[in-house]
Amino acid sequence: MLVVTIQSAGEAGQLIRVYMKADVPVMSAATEQAGDSPLAQERRAIKPSDVEAIIAEAVQQGWEPEKKGTPLRFEWRGNVLFPLFPN
């Protein structure tokens, strides 16, 4: 399990904590063409585009990065951000 904590760079505001699986399935070209299941797991790399997508989705779901408050918690599955309750 990976936990990514994001906070506004400007000032100490509300945090978001995003939980995600550390390992993701990897498919080779051969298994993908055959429609088979992935054969291996690989460590997830958090890319800048992932962080950008997480921030955009969190703002849509009510995150106010400049406002102080209790950290919001989410789970990142695929490319979707799910709120974890209670937040």
PDB file of N, CA, C and O in Angstrom:
ATOM      1  N   MET A   1       0.848  -1.172   0.000  1.00  0.00           N
ATOM      2  CA  MET A   1       0.000   0.000   0.000  1.00  0.00           C
ATOM      3  C   MET A   1       0.894   1.236   0.000  1.00  0.00           C
ATOM      4  O   MET A   1       1.846   1.333   0.775  1.00  0.00           O
ATOM      5  N   LEU A   2       0.574   2.166  -0.873  1.00  0.00           N
ATOM      6  CA  LEU A   2       1.249   3.465  -0.900  1.00  0.00           C
ATOM      7  C   LEU A   2       0.298   4.515  -0.365  1.00  0.00           C
ATOM      8  O   LEU A   2      -0.912   4.434  -0.580  1.00  0.00           O
ATOM      9  N   VAL A   3       0.836   5.491   0.323  1.00  0.00           N
ATOM     10  CA  VAL A   3       0.047   6.626   0.787  1.00  0.00           C
ATOM     11  C   VAL A   3       0.737   7.883   0.292  1.00  0.00           C
ATOM     12  O   VAL A   3       1.901   8.130   0.608  1.00  0.00           O
ATOM     13  N   VAL A   4       0.016   8.673  -0.482  1.00  0.00           N
ATOM     14  CA  VAL A   4       0.532   9.928  -1.004  1.00  0.00           C
ATOM     15  C   VAL A   4      -0.193  11.050  -0.269  1.00  0.00           C
ATOM     16  O   VAL A   4      -1.423  11.084  -0.245  1.00  0.00           O
ATOM     17  N   THR A   5       0.558  11.958   0.325  1.00  0.00           N
ATOM     18  CA  THR A   5      -0.024  13.106   1.012  1.00  0.00           C
ATOM     19  C   THR A   5       0.273  14.346   0.186  1.00  0.00           C
ATOM     20  O   THR A   5       1.417  14.596  -0.194  1.00  0.00           O
ATOM     21  N   ILE A   6      -0.775  15.124  -0.090  1.00  0.00           N
ATOM     22  CA  ILE A   6      -0.639  16.316  -0.928  1.00  0.00           C
ATOM     23  C   ILE A   6      -1.137  17.520  -0.144  1.00  0.00           C
ATOM     24  O   ILE A   6      -2.164  17.465   0.533  1.00  0.00           O
ATOM     25  N   GLN A   7      -0.374  18.621  -0.254  1.00  0.00           N
ATOM     26  CA  GLN A   7      -0.715  19.866   0.424  1.00  0.00           C
ATOM     27  C   GLN A   7      -0.382  21.017  -0.510  1.00  0.00           C
ATOM     28  O   GLN A   7       0.533  20.915  -1.328  1.00  0.00           O
ATOM     29  N   SER A   8      -1.109  22.092  -0.392  1.00  0.00           N
ATOM     30  CA  SER A   8      -0.842  23.276  -1.187  1.00  0.00           C
ATOM     31  C   SER A   8       0.570  23.787  -0.919  1.00  0.00           C
ATOM     32  O   SER A   8       1.026  23.790   0.224  1.00  0.00           O
ATOM     33  N   ALA A   9       1.255  24.213  -1.964  1.00  0.00           N
ATOM     34  CA  ALA A   9       2.614  24.728  -1.810  1.00  0.00           C
ATOM     35  C   ALA A   9       2.613  26.116  -1.196  1.00  0.00           C
ATOM     36  O   ALA A   9       3.612  26.529  -0.609  1.00  0.00           O
ATOM     37  N   GLY A  10       1.517  26.840  -1.319  1.00  0.00           N
ATOM     38  CA  GLY A  10       1.455  28.218  -0.857  1.00  0.00           C
ATOM     39  C   GLY A  10       1.462  28.382   0.647  1.00  0.00           C
ATOM     40  O   GLY A  10       2.209  29.204   1.177  1.00  0.00           O
ATOM     41  N   GLU A  11       0.658  27.629   1.329  1.00  0.00           N
ATOM     42  CA  GLU A  11       0.575  27.727   2.784  1.00  0.00           C
ATOM     43  C   GLU A  11       0.032  26.421   3.344  1.00  0.00           C
ATOM     44  O   GLU A  11      -0.450  25.563   2.605  1.00  0.00           O
ATOM     45  N   ALA A  12       0.119  26.289   4.646  1.00  0.00           N
ATOM     46  CA  ALA A  12      -0.326  25.057   5.301  1.00  0.00           C
ATOM     47  C   ALA A  12      -1.850  25.021   5.357  1.00  0.00           C
ATOM     48  O   ALA A  12      -2.457  25.574   6.274  1.00  0.00           O
ATOM     49  N   GLY A  13      -2.456  24.375   4.384  1.00  0.00           N
ATOM     50  CA  GLY A  13      -3.902  24.230   4.344  1.00  0.00           C
ATOM     51  C   GLY A  13      -4.298  22.785   4.569  1.00  0.00           C
ATOM     52  O   GLY A  13      -3.560  22.015   5.182  1.00  0.00           O
ATOM     53  N   GLN A  14      -5.458  22.426   4.072  1.00  0.00           N
ATOM     54  CA  GLN A  14      -5.987  21.077   4.238  1.00  0.00           C
ATOM     55  C   GLN A  14      -5.171  20.082   3.414  1.00  0.00           C
ATOM     56  O   GLN A  14      -4.824  20.349   2.264  1.00  0.00           O
ATOM     57  N   LEU A  15      -4.878  18.960   4.005  1.00  0.00           N
ATOM     58  CA  LEU A  15      -4.151  17.881   3.333  1.00  0.00           C
ATOM     59  C   LEU A  15      -5.131  16.922   2.679  1.00  0.00           C
ATOM     60  O   LEU A  15      -6.289  16.821   3.085  1.00  0.00           O
ATOM     61  N   ILE A  16      -4.648  16.216   1.657  1.00  0.00           N
ATOM     62  CA  ILE A  16      -5.361  15.029   1.191  1.00  0.00           C
ATOM     63  C   ILE A  16      -4.391  13.862   1.302  1.00  0.00           C
ATOM     64  O   ILE A  16      -3.199  13.988   1.022  1.00  0.00           O
ATOM     65  N   ARG A  17      -4.927  12.738   1.711  1.00  0.00           N
ATOM     66  CA  ARG A  17      -4.148  11.498   1.787  1.00  0.00           C
ATOM     67  C   ARG A  17      -4.794  10.525   0.814  1.00  0.00           C
ATOM     68  O   ARG A  17      -5.995  10.261   0.875  1.00  0.00           O
ATOM     69  N   VAL A  18      -3.975  10.002  -0.077  1.00  0.00           N
ATOM     70  CA  VAL A  18      -4.475   9.110  -1.115  1.00  0.00           C
ATOM     71  C   VAL A  18      -3.796   7.752  -0.964  1.00  0.00           C
ATOM     72  O   VAL A  18      -2.570   7.645  -1.003  1.00  0.00           O
ATOM     73  N   TYR A  19      -4.613   6.726  -0.791  1.00  0.00           N
ATOM     74  CA  TYR A  19      -4.143   5.360  -0.612  1.00  0.00           C
ATOM     75  C   TYR A  19      -4.277   4.634  -1.945  1.00  0.00           C
ATOM     76  O   TYR A  19      -5.274   4.790  -2.649  1.00  0.00           O
ATOM     77  N   MET A  20      -3.266   3.840  -2.285  1.00  0.00           N
ATOM     78  CA  MET A  20      -3.308   3.077  -3.532  1.00  0.00           C
ATOM     79  C   MET A  20      -2.478   1.818  -3.400  1.00  0.00           C
ATOM     80  O   MET A  20      -1.586   1.732  -2.556  1.00  0.00           O
ATOM     81  N   LYS A  21      -2.778   0.842  -4.240  1.00  0.00           N
ATOM     82  CA  LYS A  21      -2.001  -0.388  -4.239  1.00  0.00           C
ATOM     83  C   LYS A  21      -0.579  -0.085  -4.685  1.00  0.00           C
ATOM     84  O   LYS A  21      -0.358   0.714  -5.595  1.00  0.00           O
ATOM     85  N   ALA A  22       0.375  -0.729  -4.038  1.00  0.00           N
ATOM     86  CA  ALA A  22       1.784  -0.525  -4.386  1.00  0.00           C
ATOM     87  C   ALA A  22       2.177  -1.307  -5.627  1.00  0.00           C
ATOM     88  O   ALA A  22       3.068  -0.893  -6.368  1.00  0.00           O
ATOM     89  N   ASP A  23       1.518  -2.433  -5.858  1.00  0.00           N
ATOM     90  CA  ASP A  23       1.838  -3.274  -7.006  1.00  0.00           C
ATOM     91  C   ASP A  23       0.677  -3.250  -7.993  1.00  0.00           C
ATOM     92  O   ASP A  23      -0.488  -3.278  -7.597  1.00  0.00           O
ATOM     93  N   VAL A  24       1.004  -3.197  -9.265  1.00  0.00           N
ATOM     94  CA  VAL A  24      -0.014  -3.193 -10.312  1.00  0.00           C
ATOM     95  C   VAL A  24       0.271  -4.330 -11.281  1.00  0.00           C
ATOM     96  O   VAL A  24       1.432  -4.689 -11.480  1.00  0.00           O
ATOM     97  N   PRO A  25      -0.775  -4.912 -11.894  1.00  0.00           N
ATOM     98  CA  PRO A  25      -0.563  -5.999 -12.845  1.00  0.00           C
ATOM     99  C   PRO A  25       0.139  -5.501 -14.102  1.00  0.00           C
ATOM    100  O   PRO A  25      -0.089  -4.380 -14.556  1.00  0.00           O
ATOM    101  N   VAL A  26       0.986  -6.343 -14.649  1.00  0.00           N
ATOM    102  CA  VAL A  26       1.715  -6.018 -15.876  1.00  0.00           C
ATOM    103  C   VAL A  26       1.352  -7.053 -16.922  1.00  0.00           C
ATOM    104  O   VAL A  26       1.390  -8.255 -16.663  1.00  0.00           O
ATOM    105  N   MET A  27       0.999  -6.577 -18.103  1.00  0.00           N
ATOM    106  CA  MET A  27       0.674  -7.489 -19.192  1.00  0.00           C
ATOM    107  C   MET A  27       1.725  -7.351 -20.280  1.00  0.00           C
ATOM    108  O   MET A  27       2.099  -6.244 -20.667  1.00  0.00           O
ATOM    109  N   SER A  28       2.192  -8.486 -20.762  1.00  0.00           N
ATOM    110  CA  SER A  28       3.089  -8.463 -21.913  1.00  0.00           C
ATOM    111  C   SER A  28       2.239  -8.307 -23.169  1.00  0.00           C
ATOM    112  O   SER A  28       1.023  -8.495 -23.121  1.00  0.00           O
ATOM    113  N   ALA A  29       2.854  -7.974 -24.267  1.00  0.00           N
ATOM    114  CA  ALA A  29       2.130  -7.839 -25.532  1.00  0.00           C
ATOM    115  C   ALA A  29       1.444  -9.147 -25.906  1.00  0.00           C
ATOM    116  O   ALA A  29       0.330  -9.138 -26.430  1.00  0.00           O
ATOM    117  N   ALA A  30       2.110 -10.276 -25.638  1.00  0.00           N
ATOM    118  CA  ALA A  30       1.546 -11.586 -25.990  1.00  0.00           C
ATOM    119  C   ALA A  30       0.310 -11.901 -25.159  1.00  0.00           C
ATOM    120  O   ALA A  30      -0.694 -12.365 -25.700  1.00  0.00           O
ATOM    121  N   THR A  31       0.367 -11.656 -23.849  1.00  0.00           N
ATOM    122  CA  THR A  31      -0.800 -11.963 -23.006  1.00  0.00           C
ATOM    123  C   THR A  31      -1.938 -11.002 -23.304  1.00  0.00           C
ATOM    124  O   THR A  31      -3.106 -11.382 -23.224  1.00  0.00           O
ATOM    125  N   GLU A  32      -1.613  -9.764 -23.646  1.00  0.00           N
ATOM    126  CA  GLU A  32      -2.658  -8.792 -23.957  1.00  0.00           C
ATOM    127  C   GLU A  32      -3.390  -9.184 -25.235  1.00  0.00           C
ATOM    128  O   GLU A  32      -4.618  -9.109 -25.292  1.00  0.00           O
ATOM    129  N   GLN A  33      -2.653  -9.599 -26.257  1.00  0.00           N
ATOM    130  CA  GLN A  33      -3.269 -10.017 -27.520  1.00  0.00           C
ATOM    131  C   GLN A  33      -4.107 -11.274 -27.338  1.00  0.00           C
ATOM    132  O   GLN A  33      -5.150 -11.421 -27.975  1.00  0.00           O
ATOM    133  N   ALA A  34      -3.664 -12.176 -26.478  1.00  0.00           N
ATOM    134  CA  ALA A  34      -4.394 -13.425 -26.244  1.00  0.00           C
ATOM    135  C   ALA A  34      -5.582 -13.224 -25.311  1.00  0.00           C
ATOM    136  O   ALA A  34      -6.416 -14.117 -25.164  1.00  0.00           O
ATOM    137  N   GLY A  35      -5.660 -12.053 -24.678  1.00  0.00           N
ATOM    138  CA  GLY A  35      -6.748 -11.801 -23.747  1.00  0.00           C
ATOM    139  C   GLY A  35      -6.561 -12.483 -22.413  1.00  0.00           C
ATOM    140  O   GLY A  35      -7.516 -12.625 -21.649  1.00  0.00           O
ATOM    141  N   ASP A  36      -5.339 -12.908 -22.119  1.00  0.00           N
ATOM    142  CA  ASP A  36      -5.047 -13.603 -20.864  1.00  0.00           C
ATOM    143  C   ASP A  36      -4.882 -12.616 -19.719  1.00  0.00           C
ATOM    144  O   ASP A  36      -4.808 -11.403 -19.913  1.00  0.00           O
ATOM    145  N   SER A  37      -4.828 -13.178 -18.527  1.00  0.00           N
ATOM    146  CA  SER A  37      -4.599 -12.384 -17.320  1.00  0.00           C
ATOM    147  C   SER A  37      -3.137 -11.945 -17.251  1.00  0.00           C
ATOM    148  O   SER A  37      -2.266 -12.586 -17.840  1.00  0.00           O
ATOM    149  N   PRO A  38      -2.873 -10.870 -16.542  1.00  0.00           N
ATOM    150  CA  PRO A  38      -1.475 -10.440 -16.364  1.00  0.00           C
ATOM    151  C   PRO A  38      -0.652 -11.525 -15.686  1.00  0.00           C
ATOM    152  O   PRO A  38      -1.159 -12.283 -14.858  1.00  0.00           O
ATOM    153  N   LEU A  39       0.615 -11.587 -16.046  1.00  0.00           N
ATOM    154  CA  LEU A  39       1.491 -12.614 -15.509  1.00  0.00           C
ATOM    155  C   LEU A  39       2.332 -12.138 -14.335  1.00  0.00           C
ATOM    156  O   LEU A  39       2.861 -12.953 -13.580  1.00  0.00           O
ATOM    157  N   ALA A  40       2.460 -10.840 -14.176  1.00  0.00           N
ATOM    158  CA  ALA A  40       3.384 -10.340 -13.164  1.00  0.00           C
ATOM    159  C   ALA A  40       2.825  -9.086 -12.505  1.00  0.00           C
ATOM    160  O   ALA A  40       1.859  -8.487 -12.977  1.00  0.00           O
ATOM    161  N   GLN A  41       3.452  -8.714 -11.414  1.00  0.00           N
ATOM    162  CA  GLN A  41       3.133  -7.473 -10.702  1.00  0.00           C
ATOM    163  C   GLN A  41       4.368  -6.586 -10.767  1.00  0.00           C
ATOM    164  O   GLN A  41       5.496  -7.078 -10.797  1.00  0.00           O
ATOM    165  N   GLU A  42       4.150  -5.299 -10.787  1.00  0.00           N
ATOM    166  CA  GLU A  42       5.271  -4.368 -10.813  1.00  0.00           C
ATOM    167  C   GLU A  42       4.953  -3.223  -9.847  1.00  0.00           C
ATOM    168  O   GLU A  42       3.791  -2.876  -9.638  1.00  0.00           O
ATOM    169  N   ARG A  43       5.998  -2.649  -9.267  1.00  0.00           N
ATOM    170  CA  ARG A  43       5.815  -1.522  -8.345  1.00  0.00           C
ATOM    171  C   ARG A  43       5.246  -0.330  -9.091  1.00  0.00           C
ATOM    172  O   ARG A  43       5.695   0.011 -10.185  1.00  0.00           O
ATOM    173  N   ARG A  44       4.262   0.291  -8.487  1.00  0.00           N
ATOM    174  CA  ARG A  44       3.634   1.465  -9.076  1.00  0.00           C
ATOM    175  C   ARG A  44       4.596   2.644  -9.035  1.00  0.00           C
ATOM    176  O   ARG A  44       5.297   2.847  -8.044  1.00  0.00           O
ATOM    177  N   ALA A  45       4.626   3.403 -10.092  1.00  0.00           N
ATOM    178  CA  ALA A  45       5.372   4.662 -10.135  1.00  0.00           C
ATOM    179  C   ALA A  45       4.343   5.792 -10.141  1.00  0.00           C
ATOM    180  O   ALA A  45       3.429   5.800 -10.966  1.00  0.00           O
ATOM    181  N   ILE A  46       4.493   6.729  -9.233  1.00  0.00           N
ATOM    182  CA  ILE A  46       3.582   7.868  -9.179  1.00  0.00           C
ATOM    183  C   ILE A  46       4.147   8.939 -10.110  1.00  0.00           C
ATOM    184  O   ILE A  46       5.206   9.511  -9.855  1.00  0.00           O
ATOM    185  N   LYS A  47       3.417   9.195 -11.191  1.00  0.00           N
ATOM    186  CA  LYS A  47       3.869  10.152 -12.188  1.00  0.00           C
ATOM    187  C   LYS A  47       3.280  11.533 -11.895  1.00  0.00           C
ATOM    188  O   LYS A  47       2.241  11.634 -11.242  1.00  0.00           O
ATOM    189  N   PRO A  48       3.928  12.584 -12.366  1.00  0.00           N
ATOM    190  CA  PRO A  48       3.356  13.932 -12.199  1.00  0.00           C
ATOM    191  C   PRO A  48       1.927  14.025 -12.742  1.00  0.00           C
ATOM    192  O   PRO A  48       1.095  14.736 -12.178  1.00  0.00           O
ATOM    193  N   SER A  49       1.644  13.319 -13.822  1.00  0.00           N
ATOM    194  CA  SER A  49       0.281  13.339 -14.373  1.00  0.00           C
ATOM    195  C   SER A  49      -0.720  12.694 -13.413  1.00  0.00           C
ATOM    196  O   SER A  49      -1.880  13.103 -13.369  1.00  0.00           O
ATOM    197  N   ASP A  50      -0.284  11.685 -12.639  1.00  0.00           N
ATOM    198  CA  ASP A  50      -1.153  11.080 -11.617  1.00  0.00           C
ATOM    199  C   ASP A  50      -1.479  12.100 -10.539  1.00  0.00           C
ATOM    200  O   ASP A  50      -2.634  12.247 -10.139  1.00  0.00           O
ATOM    201  N   VAL A  51      -0.448  12.808 -10.069  1.00  0.00           N
ATOM    202  CA  VAL A  51      -0.655  13.813  -9.015  1.00  0.00           C
ATOM    203  C   VAL A  51      -1.578  14.916  -9.518  1.00  0.00           C
ATOM    204  O   VAL A  51      -2.458  15.372  -8.787  1.00  0.00           O
ATOM    205  N   GLU A  52      -1.385  15.345 -10.753  1.00  0.00           N
ATOM    206  CA  GLU A  52      -2.237  16.381 -11.343  1.00  0.00           C
ATOM    207  C   GLU A  52      -3.695  15.912 -11.403  1.00  0.00           C
ATOM    208  O   GLU A  52      -4.605  16.670 -11.066  1.00  0.00           O
ATOM    209  N   ALA A  53      -3.914  14.675 -11.827  1.00  0.00           N
ATOM    210  CA  ALA A  53      -5.275  14.125 -11.909  1.00  0.00           C
ATOM    211  C   ALA A  53      -5.899  13.978 -10.524  1.00  0.00           C
ATOM    212  O   ALA A  53      -7.083  14.263 -10.345  1.00  0.00           O
ATOM    213  N   ILE A  54      -5.116  13.538  -9.550  1.00  0.00           N
ATOM    214  CA  ILE A  54      -5.608  13.398  -8.173  1.00  0.00           C
ATOM    215  C   ILE A  54      -6.030  14.755  -7.632  1.00  0.00           C
ATOM    216  O   ILE A  54      -7.105  14.879  -7.044  1.00  0.00           O
ATOM    217  N   ILE A  55      -5.203  15.768  -7.822  1.00  0.00           N
ATOM    218  CA  ILE A  55      -5.526  17.113  -7.319  1.00  0.00           C
ATOM    219  C   ILE A  55      -6.801  17.635  -7.972  1.00  0.00           C
ATOM    220  O   ILE A  55      -7.682  18.144  -7.279  1.00  0.00           O
ATOM    221  N   ALA A  56      -6.912  17.518  -9.289  1.00  0.00           N
ATOM    222  CA  ALA A  56      -8.102  18.005  -9.987  1.00  0.00           C
ATOM    223  C   ALA A  56      -9.363  17.309  -9.490  1.00  0.00           C
ATOM    224  O   ALA A  56     -10.382  17.960  -9.258  1.00  0.00           O
ATOM    225  N   GLU A  57      -9.300  15.990  -9.325  1.00  0.00           N
ATOM    226  CA  GLU A  57     -10.462  15.231  -8.851  1.00  0.00           C
ATOM    227  C   GLU A  57     -10.793  15.562  -7.403  1.00  0.00           C
ATOM    228  O   GLU A  57     -11.967  15.675  -7.050  1.00  0.00           O
ATOM    229  N   ALA A  58      -9.771  15.720  -6.555  1.00  0.00           N
ATOM    230  CA  ALA A  58     -10.004  16.053  -5.147  1.00  0.00           C
ATOM    231  C   ALA A  58     -10.680  17.416  -5.010  1.00  0.00           C
ATOM    232  O   ALA A  58     -11.558  17.586  -4.165  1.00  0.00           O
ATOM    233  N   VAL A  59     -10.286  18.377  -5.823  1.00  0.00           N
ATOM    234  CA  VAL A  59     -10.918  19.702  -5.794  1.00  0.00           C
ATOM    235  C   VAL A  59     -12.384  19.573  -6.195  1.00  0.00           C
ATOM    236  O   VAL A  59     -13.250  20.197  -5.581  1.00  0.00           O
ATOM    237  N   GLN A  60     -12.669  18.771  -7.218  1.00  0.00           N
ATOM    238  CA  GLN A  60     -14.059  18.549  -7.636  1.00  0.00           C
ATOM    239  C   GLN A  60     -14.876  17.898  -6.525  1.00  0.00           C
ATOM    240  O   GLN A  60     -16.085  18.108  -6.431  1.00  0.00           O
ATOM    241  N   GLN A  61     -14.209  17.106  -5.681  1.00  0.00           N
ATOM    242  CA  GLN A  61     -14.907  16.409  -4.601  1.00  0.00           C
ATOM    243  C   GLN A  61     -14.896  17.183  -3.286  1.00  0.00           C
ATOM    244  O   GLN A  61     -15.262  16.638  -2.244  1.00  0.00           O
ATOM    245  N   GLY A  62     -14.478  18.451  -3.324  1.00  0.00           N
ATOM    246  CA  GLY A  62     -14.614  19.284  -2.141  1.00  0.00           C
ATOM    247  C   GLY A  62     -13.338  19.676  -1.425  1.00  0.00           C
ATOM    248  O   GLY A  62     -13.396  20.362  -0.404  1.00  0.00           O
ATOM    249  N   TRP A  63     -12.193  19.262  -1.928  1.00  0.00           N
ATOM    250  CA  TRP A  63     -10.943  19.651  -1.278  1.00  0.00           C
ATOM    251  C   TRP A  63     -10.705  21.133  -1.486  1.00  0.00           C
ATOM    252  O   TRP A  63     -10.775  21.634  -2.609  1.00  0.00           O
ATOM    253  N   GLU A  64     -10.422  21.836  -0.390  1.00  0.00           N
ATOM    254  CA  GLU A  64     -10.086  23.258  -0.440  1.00  0.00           C
ATOM    255  C   GLU A  64      -8.651  23.393   0.056  1.00  0.00           C
ATOM    256  O   GLU A  64      -8.429  23.540   1.258  1.00  0.00           O
ATOM    257  N   PRO A  65      -7.671  23.346  -0.849  1.00  0.00           N
ATOM    258  CA  PRO A  65      -6.267  23.258  -0.446  1.00  0.00           C
ATOM    259  C   PRO A  65      -5.753  24.426   0.389  1.00  0.00           C
ATOM    260  O   PRO A  65      -4.808  24.251   1.158  1.00  0.00           O
ATOM    261  N   GLU A  66      -6.343  25.602   0.261  1.00  0.00           N
ATOM    262  CA  GLU A  66      -5.857  26.772   1.003  1.00  0.00           C
ATOM    263  C   GLU A  66      -6.517  26.900   2.376  1.00  0.00           C
ATOM    264  O   GLU A  66      -6.073  27.686   3.213  1.00  0.00           O
ATOM    265  N   LYS A  67      -7.568  26.131   2.599  1.00  0.00           N
ATOM    266  CA  LYS A  67      -8.341  26.237   3.832  1.00  0.00           C
ATOM    267  C   LYS A  67      -7.887  25.172   4.829  1.00  0.00           C
ATOM    268  O   LYS A  67      -7.712  24.009   4.465  1.00  0.00           O
ATOM    269  N   LYS A  68      -7.700  25.568   6.074  1.00  0.00           N
ATOM    270  CA  LYS A  68      -7.320  24.588   7.097  1.00  0.00           C
ATOM    271  C   LYS A  68      -8.506  23.674   7.388  1.00  0.00           C
ATOM    272  O   LYS A  68      -9.665  24.078   7.301  1.00  0.00           O
ATOM    273  N   GLY A  69      -8.183  22.441   7.733  1.00  0.00           N
ATOM    274  CA  GLY A  69      -9.241  21.498   8.050  1.00  0.00           C
ATOM    275  C   GLY A  69      -8.674  20.100   8.213  1.00  0.00           C
ATOM    276  O   GLY A  69      -7.486  19.858   8.002  1.00  0.00           O
ATOM    277  N   THR A  70      -9.541  19.205   8.589  1.00  0.00           N
ATOM    278  CA  THR A  70      -9.170  17.802   8.749  1.00  0.00           C
ATOM    279  C   THR A  70      -8.752  17.230   7.391  1.00  0.00           C
ATOM    280  O   THR A  70      -9.410  17.505   6.388  1.00  0.00           O
ATOM    281  N   PRO A  71      -7.681  16.448   7.336  1.00  0.00           N
ATOM    282  CA  PRO A  71      -7.274  15.862   6.055  1.00  0.00           C
ATOM    283  C   PRO A  71      -8.393  15.026   5.436  1.00  0.00           C
ATOM    284  O   PRO A  71      -9.121  14.323   6.136  1.00  0.00           O
ATOM    285  N   LEU A  72      -8.515  15.115   4.122  1.00  0.00           N
ATOM    286  CA  LEU A  72      -9.456  14.277   3.395  1.00  0.00           C
ATOM    287  C   LEU A  72      -8.725  13.021   2.947  1.00  0.00           C
ATOM    288  O   LEU A  72      -7.546  13.070   2.595  1.00  0.00           O
ATOM    289  N   ARG A  73      -9.436  11.890   2.963  1.00  0.00           N
ATOM    290  CA  ARG A  73      -8.825  10.613   2.597  1.00  0.00           C
ATOM    291  C   ARG A  73      -9.531  10.043   1.376  1.00  0.00           C
ATOM    292  O   ARG A  73     -10.757  10.061   1.270  1.00  0.00           O
ATOM    293  N   PHE A  74      -8.713   9.534   0.456  1.00  0.00           N
ATOM    294  CA  PHE A  74      -9.228   8.959  -0.781  1.00  0.00           C
ATOM    295  C   PHE A  74      -8.482   7.671  -1.103  1.00  0.00           C
ATOM    296  O   PHE A  74      -7.391   7.413  -0.594  1.00  0.00           O
ATOM    297  N   GLU A  75      -9.111   6.867  -1.970  1.00  0.00           N
ATOM    298  CA  GLU A  75      -8.427   5.716  -2.547  1.00  0.00           C
ATOM    299  C   GLU A  75      -8.342   5.948  -4.048  1.00  0.00           C
ATOM    300  O   GLU A  75      -9.326   6.336  -4.677  1.00  0.00           O
ATOM    301  N   TRP A  76      -7.176   5.714  -4.618  1.00  0.00           N
ATOM    302  CA  TRP A  76      -6.929   5.874  -6.056  1.00  0.00           C
ATOM    303  C   TRP A  76      -6.932   4.485  -6.677  1.00  0.00           C
ATOM    304  O   TRP A  76      -6.023   3.690  -6.442  1.00  0.00           O
ATOM    305  N   ARG A  77      -7.971   4.195  -7.479  1.00  0.00           N
ATOM    306  CA  ARG A  77      -8.082   2.900  -8.152  1.00  0.00           C
ATOM    307  C   ARG A  77      -8.122   3.147  -9.648  1.00  0.00           C
ATOM    308  O   ARG A  77      -9.046   3.775 -10.164  1.00  0.00           O
ATOM    309  N   GLY A  78      -7.107   2.647 -10.336  1.00  0.00           N
ATOM    310  CA  GLY A  78      -7.016   2.926 -11.772  1.00  0.00           C
ATOM    311  C   GLY A  78      -6.755   4.410 -11.951  1.00  0.00           C
ATOM    312  O   GLY A  78      -5.700   4.914 -11.568  1.00  0.00           O
ATOM    313  N   ASN A  79      -7.714   5.102 -12.530  1.00  0.00           N
ATOM    314  CA  ASN A  79      -7.623   6.558 -12.688  1.00  0.00           C
ATOM    315  C   ASN A  79      -8.789   7.247 -12.014  1.00  0.00           C
ATOM    316  O   ASN A  79      -9.182   8.344 -12.411  1.00  0.00           O
ATOM    317  N   VAL A  80      -9.348   6.606 -10.989  1.00  0.00           N
ATOM    318  CA  VAL A  80     -10.530   7.146 -10.315  1.00  0.00           C
ATOM    319  C   VAL A  80     -10.228   7.351  -8.837  1.00  0.00           C
ATOM    320  O   VAL A  80      -9.610   6.501  -8.194  1.00  0.00           O
ATOM    321  N   LEU A  81     -10.670   8.488  -8.305  1.00  0.00           N
ATOM    322  CA  LEU A  81     -10.471   8.830  -6.902  1.00  0.00           C
ATOM    323  C   LEU A  81     -11.773   8.584  -6.143  1.00  0.00           C
ATOM    324  O   LEU A  81     -12.809   9.168  -6.461  1.00  0.00           O
ATOM    325  N   PHE A  82     -11.707   7.713  -5.135  1.00  0.00           N
ATOM    326  CA  PHE A  82     -12.886   7.367  -4.327  1.00  0.00           C
ATOM    327  C   PHE A  82     -12.705   7.923  -2.921  1.00  0.00           C
ATOM    328  O   PHE A  82     -11.668   7.685  -2.302  1.00  0.00           O
ATOM    329  N   PRO A  83     -13.694   8.663  -2.396  1.00  0.00           N
ATOM    330  CA  PRO A  83     -13.574   9.146  -1.019  1.00  0.00           C
ATOM    331  C   PRO A  83     -13.644   7.999  -0.025  1.00  0.00           C
ATOM    332  O   PRO A  83     -14.403   7.048  -0.213  1.00  0.00           O
ATOM    333  N   LEU A  84     -12.855   8.091   1.027  1.00  0.00           N
ATOM    334  CA  LEU A  84     -12.903   7.118   2.124  1.00  0.00           C
ATOM    335  C   LEU A  84     -13.626   7.785   3.275  1.00  0.00           C
ATOM    336  O   LEU A  84     -13.260   8.888   3.682  1.00  0.00           O
ATOM    337  N   PHE A  85     -14.626   7.143   3.795  1.00  0.00           N
ATOM    338  CA  PHE A  85     -15.413   7.729   4.877  1.00  0.00           C
ATOM    339  C   PHE A  85     -15.122   7.011   6.178  1.00  0.00           C
ATOM    340  O   PHE A  85     -14.839   5.814   6.125  1.00  0.00           O
ATOM    341  N   PRO A  86     -15.168   7.638   7.337  1.00  0.00           N
ATOM    342  CA  PRO A  86     -15.458   9.077   7.452  1.00  0.00           C
ATOM    343  C   PRO A  86     -14.249   9.898   7.060  1.00  0.00           C
ATOM    344  O   PRO A  86     -13.110   9.526   7.343  1.00  0.00           O
ATOM    345  N   ASN A  87     -14.503  10.997   6.417  1.00  0.00           N
ATOM    346  CA  ASN A  87     -13.445  11.927   6.023  1.00  0.00           C
ATOM    347  C   ASN A  87     -13.310  13.010   7.039  1.00  0.00           C
ATOM    348  O   ASN A  87     -12.469  13.896   6.888  1.00  0.00           O
TER     349      ASN A  87
END
